[in-house]
Amino acid sequence: MIKNPVARAQVLAEALPYIQKFSGKTIVVKYGGNAMISDQLRDAVMSDIILLHLVGIHVVLVHGGGPDINAMLKKIGKESTFVDGLRYTDQETIDVVQEVLCGKVNKNLVAALNRHGGRAVGLSGLDASLFEAKVKHPKYGLVGEITKVNPQIVMDSIQQGYIPVVSTVAQGWDARCSYNINADTAASKLAIALQAEKLILLTDIAGLMLDPKDEDTLLPIVHVSEVPKLMERGVISGGMIPKVECCVDAIENGVRRSHILDGRVPHSILIELLSDQGVGTMML
C-alpha cells in the first residue's frame, strides 16, 4: 500500500495518459492459473477489471476452469486424460466441462465482479453461437477448433454497460454437439473478432524469458518477427508455444498488442496497462 499521499498522487497522474489512451477501447483478458485459485489474486483481478470498466475501458473476461473440471471428474470417479497437453474429451467429459465452465465457474466469476461493484453478465460460446467449431482431431475427442466467431452478443453486452464473462465451450459446426475449446485460443479469436486494442493472457510465469529458470532474463518486448528465431533457439518451448502462437495470431489479425502477464502478481493488469513500469512480456 502507498502511504505517502504525494506518491499516491504520482501513481494516479502516471495512470492518466493511459486511461485517456485506452478509454473506449476493448481489452480481452484470458483468466486462469493461480490467479483463479488464490482468493487474494482473484480479488485483485476482479478489482482491476472493475477499475478499468469505471474509467471507460471495455473489458471482456474469457476464462477456463481446469482445476474445477478435474475436481468434478474426480468426484464422479472419472480419470482426467491429456493428449498433447489437451484434455481428452469424450461425451461424459464434455457434459462435465459444459456444466462446470458454463455453470459454476462462470457464475462465480460474474458474482465476484458484481460483489466488487461491477455489472457483469455470464456468456458461453454457445450463446447466440458466439463460438462455432469443428473437431480439432479425433485423437482429442470433443476438442474443437474455432471456425467462426459471432461477437454481436458480446458487443451488445458492452454497449449496455455490462462486463461480459465468457466460458469456452463452442457450438459444433460439423456435428450436433458441444466442443471443449482452449481458453487462450478462444480469447485470441474473440479479441480478433472484437477488433480489440489488447489481448492479455494471465499465466503462472513472469512472461517470456531467455532462460525459463531465471526471471531476470524476462523479455519485456517481443516483435512478431522475432518469434521464429526464438522458437528455433528453444526460448519459446513447451506450453509457451501455443500461448505465443495465440498472441501472434491476434496481432497479425488486427489486435494492436498482446501481453503475457504473471497472474501471480497482484494487480498485474493495472501495472501493465496504467503505468510506465509494465510487467510481463508485450508482443507487437
BAMIGU-399738 format. One record per residue: residue in one letter; y, z, x of N, C-alpha, C in turn. Coordinates in steps of 0.1 Angstrom, whole numbers, padded with zeros to 4 digits, always signed. Atoms other than C-alpha are relative to their C-alpha. Layout:
AYZXYZXYZX;...
***
This chain:
M-0012+0000+0008+0000+0000+0000+0012+0000+0009;I-0012+0001-0008+0035-0009+0013+0009+0011-0006;K-0008-0011+0004+0055+0024+0011+0015-0002+0002;N-0014+0003-0003+0087+0011+0026+0006-0009-0010;P-0006+0009+0010+0110-0003-0001+0005-0013+0005;V-0005+0012-0006+0126-0028+0023-0012-0010+0003;A+0012+0008-0002+0091-0040+0033-0005-0006-0013;R+0004+0005+0013+0082-0044-0003+0009-0012-0005;A-0009+0010+0003+0113-0064-0009-0002-0013+0008;Q+0002+0012-0008+0105-0087+0020-0013-0007-0004;V+0012+0006+0005+0070-0093+0006+0003-0009-0012;L-0004+0007+0012+0085-0103-0027+0008-0013+0003;A-0008+0011-0004+0111-0125-0010-0008-0011+0006;E+0009+0010-0007+0084-0142+0011-0008-0008-0011;A+0008+0007+0010+0065-0150-0021+0008-0010-0009;L-0008+0008+0009+0094-0165-0040-0001-0015+0002;P+0000+0015-0001+0094-0201-0025-0014-0005-0003;Y+0013+0005+0004+0056-0203-0030-0002+0001-0015;I+0000+0000+0014+0060-0192-0066+0007-0012-0006;Q-0008+0011+0005+0086-0218-0071-0008-0013+0002;K+0007+0012-0004+0064-0244-0054-0012-0003-0010;F+0012+0001+0008+0033-0237-0075+0001+0002-0015;S-0002-0002+0014+0048-0228-0108-0003-0013-0008;G+0003+0011+0008+0034-0251-0135-0011-0008+0005;K+0012+0007-0006+0006-0263-0112-0013+0007-0004;T+0013-0006+0004-0031-0258-0118-0008+0003+0013;I+0008-0004-0011-0053-0239-0094-0014+0004-0005;V+0013-0003+0004-0091-0238-0098-0006+0009+0010;V+0006-0010-0008-0108-0207-0084-0015+0001-0003;K+0015-0003+0002-0146-0205-0079-0002+0014+0005;Y+0002-0014-0002-0156-0169-0081-0014+0003+0001;G+0014-0004-0002-0188-0155-0067-0001+0009+0011;G+0002-0008-0011-0204-0135-0040+0003+0015-0002;N-0003-0014+0000-0194-0099-0031+0012+0003-0009;A-0012-0003+0009-0161-0103-0050-0004+0002-0014;M+0005-0002+0014-0182-0104-0082-0008+0013-0001;I+0009-0011+0000-0205-0075-0072+0008+0013+0001;S-0008-0012-0002-0179-0049-0060+0011+0002-0011;D-0010-0003+0010-0158-0032-0087+0014-0002+0006;Q-0013+0000-0006-0129-0029-0063+0005-0014+0002;L-0004+0013-0002-0129-0065-0053+0002-0008-0013;R-0001+0007+0013-0134-0077-0088+0014+0003-0007;D-0014-0004+0006-0103-0057-0100+0011-0007+0008;A-0011+0007-0008-0083-0073-0071+0001-0014-0004;V-0001+0014+0004-0093-0108-0081+0006-0001-0014;M-0006+0000+0014-0085-0101-0118+0015+0002+0001;S-0014-0002-0001-0051-0087-0109+0007-0012+0007;D-0006+0012-0006-0044-0117-0086+0002-0011-0010;I+0000+0011+0010-0052-0141-0114+0011+0003-0010;I-0010-0004+0010-0030-0122-0139+0014-0002+0006;L-0013+0001-0006-0001-0121-0115+0004-0015+0001;L-0003+0015-0001-0003-0159-0108+0003-0006-0014;H-0002+0005+0013-0006-0165-0145+0014+0003-0005;L-0013-0005+0005+0025-0144-0152+0012-0007+0006;V-0011+0007-0007+0046-0164-0127-0001-0015-0003;G+0000+0014+0004+0037-0197-0143-0010-0009+0007;I+0011+0008-0007+0007-0208-0122-0012+0000-0009;H+0012+0001+0009-0022-0221-0143-0013+0001+0008;V+0012-0003-0007-0054-0206-0130-0012-0002-0009;V+0013+0002+0007-0089-0218-0141-0010+0007+0009;L+0010-0008-0007-0117-0194-0131-0014-0006-0003;V+0013+0005+0001-0151-0210-0125-0010+0009+0006;H+0009-0011-0005-0180-0186-0120-0015-0004+0000;G+0014+0000+0001-0216-0184-0111-0005+0013-0005;G+0005-0013+0004-0238-0153-0115-0014+0002+0005;G+0013-0001-0006-0268-0154-0092-0006+0013-0001;P+0006-0014+0001-0273-0116-0089-0005+0004-0014;D+0004-0004+0014-0273-0112-0127-0012-0008-0005;I+0012+0008+0004-0297-0141-0132-0013+0005+0007;N+0011-0006-0007-0320-0126-0105-0005+0012-0007;A+0003-0012+0007-0319-0093-0123-0007-0002-0013;M+0006+0002+0013-0327-0107-0157-0014-0006+0002;L+0013+0005-0003-0356-0128-0143-0010+0010+0004;K+0009-0011-0004-0370-0098-0126-0004+0009-0012;K+0003-0009+0011-0367-0078-0158-0011-0006-0009;I+0010+0006+0009-0388-0103-0177-0013-0004+0008;G+0012+0002-0008-0413-0105-0148-0001-0014+0006;K+0001+0014-0006-0404-0140-0135+0006+0000+0013;E-0005+0000-0014-0400-0146-0098+0010-0011+0001;S-0010+0010-0003-0369-0164-0086-0005-0009+0012;T+0005+0010-0010-0378-0196-0066+0011-0009+0003;F-0011+0008-0004-0355-0216-0045-0005-0012+0008;V+0003+0012-0007-0358-0252-0032+0012-0006+0007;D-0012+0005-0007-0334-0264-0005+0013+0008-0004;G-0011-0009+0003-0312-0234-0014+0004+0000-0014;L-0003+0000+0014-0311-0243-0051-0011+0007-0008;R+0010-0007+0008-0327-0222-0078-0009-0010-0008;Y+0009+0008+0008-0358-0240-0092+0001+0005-0014;T-0004-0003+0014-0350-0241-0129-0010-0007-0010;D+0008+0005+0010-0378-0245-0154+0006+0004-0014;Q-0006-0002+0013-0373-0242-0192+0003+0015-0002;E-0002-0015+0002-0377-0204-0192+0012+0004+0008;T-0011-0004-0009-0353-0201-0163+0014-0005-0006;I-0013+0005+0005-0326-0223-0179+0004+0008-0012;D-0003-0009+0011-0328-0202-0210+0007+0013+0005;V-0006-0012-0006-0321-0171-0189+0014-0003+0006;V-0012+0004-0006-0294-0189-0169+0011-0002-0011;Q-0010+0002+0010-0276-0200-0201+0004+0013-0007;E-0003-0012+0007-0279-0166-0217+0009+0009+0009;V-0008-0009-0009-0266-0147-0186+0014-0006+0003;L-0013+0005-0004-0239-0171-0175+0010-0002-0011;C-0009+0003+0012-0225-0182-0209+0002+0013-0008;G-0002-0012+0007-0230-0148-0223+0005+0012+0008;K-0004-0012-0007-0230-0116-0202+0011-0002+0010;V-0009+0002-0011-0212-0128-0171+0014-0005-0005;N-0013+0006+0005-0186-0150-0188+0008+0010-0008;K-0007-0009+0009-0177-0125-0215+0005+0013+0007;N-0005-0012-0008-0175-0096-0190+0013-0004+0008;L-0012+0004-0007-0150-0116-0169+0012-0002-0009;V-0010+0001+0010-0130-0125-0200+0006+0014-0003;A-0004-0014+0004-0129-0088-0210+0008+0006+0012;A-0007-0006-0012-0119-0078-0174+0014-0005+0001;L-0013+0006-0001-0090-0102-0174+0009+0005-0011;N-0008-0005+0012-0079-0091-0209+0004+0015+0003;R-0004-0014-0003-0080-0054-0197+0011+0001+0010;H-0011+0000-0010-0057-0063-0169+0013-0006-0006;G-0012+0005+0006-0032-0077-0194+0001-0015-0002;G+0000+0014+0002-0042-0113-0195-0004-0005-0014;R+0004+0006+0013-0051-0137-0223-0011-0010+0005;A+0011+0008-0005-0085-0151-0212-0009-0005-0011;V+0010+0006+0010-0109-0174-0231-0012-0005+0008;G+0012+0004-0007-0145-0180-0222-0005-0013-0005;L+0006+0013+0003-0159-0215-0220-0012-0002+0009;S+0012+0004-0008-0191-0231-0208+0001-0015+0002;G+0001+0014-0001-0199-0266-0196-0005-0007-0012;L+0005+0006+0012-0215-0271-0230+0011-0002-0010;D-0010+0000+0010-0183-0265-0250+0008-0013+0002;A-0007+0013+0001-0167-0299-0260-0005-0009+0011;S+0006+0008-0010-0191-0315-0235+0008+0000+0013;L-0008-0001-0012-0170-0302-0207-0007-0006+0013;F+0008+0006-0011-0197-0310-0181-0012-0007-0006;E+0012+0008+0003-0222-0338-0187-0007-0002+0013;A+0007+0001-0012-0250-0341-0162-0014-0007-0002;K+0014+0006+0000-0283-0358-0153-0008+0008+0010;V+0008-0008-0009-0312-0343-0135+0003-0004+0015;K-0003+0002-0014-0305-0339-0098-0011-0006+0008;H+0013+0005-0006-0341-0344-0086-0011+0009-0007;P+0011-0008+0007-0374-0334-0103-0004+0012+0007;K+0005-0011-0007-0382-0311-0075+0008+0013-0002;Y-0008-0011+0003-0354-0288-0086-0001+0005-0014;G+0001-0003+0015-0364-0288-0123+0013-0003-0007;L-0011+0003+0009-0335-0285-0147+0013+0004+0007;V-0012-0001-0007-0308-0285-0120+0007-0014-0001;G-0007+0013+0004-0281-0311-0129+0010-0004+0011;E-0010+0006-0008-0258-0334-0111+0011-0005-0010;I-0010+0003+0010-0225-0338-0130+0003-0015+0001;T-0003+0014+0001-0219-0373-0142+0014-0002-0007;K-0013+0001+0007-0187-0367-0163+0006+0014-0003;V-0007-0012+0003-0161-0340-0168+0010-0004-0011;N-0010+0002+0012-0142-0339-0202+0009+0013+0000;P-0008-0013-0002-0114-0314-0193+0009+0003-0011;Q-0011-0002+0011-0094-0316-0226+0000+0015-0005;I+0001-0014+0005-0107-0282-0238+0006+0010+0009;V-0006-0008-0010-0096-0266-0206+0015-0002+0000;M-0014+0003+0000-0062-0283-0207+0007+0006-0013;D-0006-0005+0012-0057-0273-0243+0001+0016+0001;S-0001-0015-0002-0065-0236-0234+0012+0004+0009;I-0011-0003-0009-0040-0237-0206+0013-0002-0008;Q-0013+0003+0008-0013-0253-0229+0003+0011-0010;Q-0002-0010+0010-0019-0225-0254+0002+0014+0007;G-0003-0013-0007-0013-0198-0227-0012+0008+0004;Y+0012-0008-0004-0049-0188-0220-0004-0003+0014;I+0006+0002-0013-0067-0184-0187-0015-0004-0003;P+0014+0004+0002-0099-0204-0190-0010+0006+0010;V+0011-0005-0009-0131-0188-0176-0012-0008-0003;V+0010+0010+0002-0158-0214-0172-0013+0003+0007;S+0013-0002-0005-0195-0209-0168-0007-0014+0003;T+0004+0013-0005-0215-0236-0150-0014-0004-0005;V+0011+0007+0007-0241-0249-0175+0005-0013-0006;A-0005+0014+0005-0239-0286-0184-0009-0005-0011;Q+0008+0007+0011-0250-0307-0213-0007-0012+0006;G+0008+0011-0005-0278-0331-0205+0006-0014-0005;W-0004+0014+0004-0267-0368-0205-0012-0009-0001;D+0012+0008-0001-0301-0382-0197-0012+0006-0008;A+0010-0007+0008-0321-0357-0219+0006+0010-0009;R-0005-0010+0009-0317-0333-0247-0003+0014+0005;C+0002-0013-0007-0314-0302-0225+0013+0005+0006;S-0011-0005-0008-0290-0280-0206-0004+0000+0015;Y+0003+0000-0015-0287-0281-0168+0007+0011+0007;N-0006-0010-0008-0280-0254-0143+0008-0008+0011;I-0009+0008-0009-0251-0266-0121+0005+0010+0011;N-0006-0008-0011-0240-0253-0087+0015+0003-0003;A-0014-0004+0004-0207-0234-0092+0010-0006+0009;D-0010+0006-0009-0190-0248-0061+0003-0015-0004;T-0001+0014+0005-0197-0283-0073+0007-0002-0013;A-0007+0000+0013-0186-0276-0108+0015+0002+0001;A-0015-0003-0002-0153-0261-0096+0007-0012+0006;S-0006+0011-0006-0147-0291-0074+0002-0012-0010;K-0001+0011+0010-0154-0317-0102+0011+0004-0010;L-0010-0004+0010-0133-0297-0126+0015-0001+0006;A-0013+0001-0007-0104-0295-0101+0005-0014+0001;I-0003+0015-0001-0105-0333-0097+0004-0005-0014;A-0003+0004+0014-0105-0338-0135+0013+0005-0005;L-0012-0006+0005-0076-0315-0140+0012-0004+0009;Q-0010+0004-0010-0057-0331-0110+0007+0013+0005;A-0005-0013-0004-0053-0296-0097+0007+0000+0013;E-0007-0001-0013-0030-0286-0069-0009+0005+0011;K+0009-0006-0010-0056-0265-0052-0014+0004-0006;L+0013-0005+0003-0093-0257-0052-0003+0012+0010;I+0003-0012-0009-0102-0222-0039-0015+0004-0002;L+0014-0005+0000-0138-0212-0031+0000+0014+0006;L+0002-0013-0005-0143-0175-0027-0014+0002+0006;T+0013-0001-0007-0171-0168-0002-0002+0014+0006;D+0002-0013-0006-0186-0139+0017+0002+0000+0015;I-0004+0001-0014-0173-0150+0051+0014-0003+0002;A-0015+0001-0002-0139-0153+0067+0005-0014-0002;G-0005+0014+0002-0138-0191+0064-0009-0008+0010;L+0007+0008-0009-0149-0219+0087+0003+0004+0014;M-0002-0005-0013-0154-0207+0122-0008-0008+0010;L+0006+0007-0011-0162-0224+0155-0013+0007+0004;D+0012-0008-0002-0187-0195+0161-0002+0009-0012;P+0002-0007+0012-0201-0182+0129-0001+0016+0001;K+0002-0014-0002-0206-0148+0145+0013+0007+0005;D-0013-0004-0006-0170-0145+0158+0012-0004-0009;E-0011+0003+0009-0142-0142+0132+0013-0004+0007;D-0011+0004-0008-0117-0147+0160+0001-0015+0002;T+0001+0015-0002-0128-0184+0161+0003-0007-0013;L-0003+0006+0013-0116-0190+0125+0009-0012+0002;L-0008+0012+0000-0102-0224+0119+0009+0001-0012;P-0009-0002+0011-0071-0218+0097+0003-0013-0008;I-0002+0013+0006-0066-0256+0090-0010-0010+0005;V+0010+0011-0004-0092-0284+0090+0004-0012-0008;H-0002+0013+0007-0084-0320+0082-0013-0007-0003;V+0012+0007+0005-0109-0340+0063-0006-0009+0011;S+0005+0009-0011-0111-0365+0092-0007+0007+0011;E+0007-0008-0010-0124-0337+0114-0014+0004-0004;V+0012-0005+0005-0153-0328+0092-0013-0006+0006;P+0012+0006-0006-0179-0354+0105-0003+0006+0014;K+0002-0005-0013-0174-0342+0141-0004+0014+0000;L+0004-0014+0001-0176-0306+0131-0014+0002-0004;M+0014+0000+0004-0209-0313+0114-0009-0004+0012;E+0008+0004-0012-0222-0331+0145-0002+0011+0010;R+0000-0011-0009-0213-0301+0166-0008+0012-0005;G+0007-0011+0006-0231-0278+0142+0009+0011-0004;V-0009-0010+0005-0199-0259+0134-0001+0002-0015;I+0003+0000+0014-0205-0268+0098-0015-0002-0002;S+0014+0001+0002-0241-0260+0090-0005+0009-0011;G+0007-0009+0010-0265-0243+0066+0008-0001-0014;G-0006-0001+0013-0249-0231+0034+0015-0004-0001;M-0014+0004-0001-0214-0240+0046+0001-0015-0003;I+0000+0015+0001-0223-0278+0044+0004-0003-0015;P-0004+0004+0014-0222-0280+0005+0014+0004-0004;K-0013-0005+0004-0191-0259+0003+0011-0009+0006;V-0010+0009-0006-0172-0281+0028+0000-0014-0007;E+0001+0012+0007-0185-0312+0010+0007+0000-0013;C-0007-0002+0013-0171-0299-0023+0015-0001+0003;C-0015+0000-0003-0137-0293-0006+0004-0015+0004;V-0004+0013-0004-0137-0328+0009+0000-0009-0012;D+0000+0008+0012-0147-0344-0024+0012+0002-0008;A-0012-0004+0008-0119-0326-0041+0013-0007+0006;I-0012+0005-0007-0093-0337-0015+0000-0016-0001;E+0001+0014+0001-0105-0373-0015+0002-0006-0014;N-0002+0005+0014-0101-0375-0052+0012+0007-0007;G-0013-0003+0005-0066-0362-0056+0004+0015+0000;V-0004-0014-0001-0067-0324-0052+0008+0002+0013;R-0009+0000-0012-0039-0316-0027-0006+0008+0012;R+0005-0009-0011-0055-0287-0008-0013+0007-0005;S+0012-0008+0003-0089-0269-0007+0000+0011+0009;H+0000-0012-0009-0094-0234+0006-0014+0007-0001;I+0012-0009-0001-0125-0214+0017+0005+0013+0004;L-0006-0013-0002-0114-0178+0014-0011+0011+0000;D+0009-0011-0001-0131-0145+0022+0002+0009-0012;G-0001-0008+0012-0137-0129-0011-0002+0015+0002;R+0001-0014-0003-0144-0096+0007+0013+0007+0003;V-0014-0005-0003-0107-0092+0015+0007+0002-0013;P-0008-0002+0012-0088-0076-0014+0012-0009+0000;H-0012+0008+0002-0061-0099-0028+0001-0012+0009;S+0000+0012-0009-0072-0128-0006+0007-0012-0006;I-0006+0011+0007-0060-0152-0032+0015+0000+0001;L-0015-0002-0001-0024-0138-0032+0004-0002+0014;I-0003+0001-0014-0024-0136+0006+0001-0015+0004;E+0000+0014-0003-0033-0173+0008+0011-0008-0007;L-0009+0008+0008-0011-0186-0019+0015+0003+0001;L-0013-0005+0002+0020-0165-0018+0006+0007+0013;S-0005-0006-0012+0025-0155+0019+0000-0011+0011;D+0000+0009-0012+0033-0172+0052-0013+0002+0009;Q+0011-0003-0009+0003-0155+0068-0013-0008-0004;G+0012+0007+0004-0025-0170+0048-0013+0007+0004;V+0013-0006-0004-0062-0162+0051-0011-0010-0003;G+0011+0009+0002-0094-0182+0054+0004-0014+0006;T-0002+0014-0005-0096-0220+0060+0006-0009-0011;M-0006+0010+0009-0074-0246+0044-0004-0014+0004;M+0004+0013-0003-0086-0281+0042+0010-0010-0007;L-0009+0010+0005-0063-0311+0038-0002-0014+0005;
***
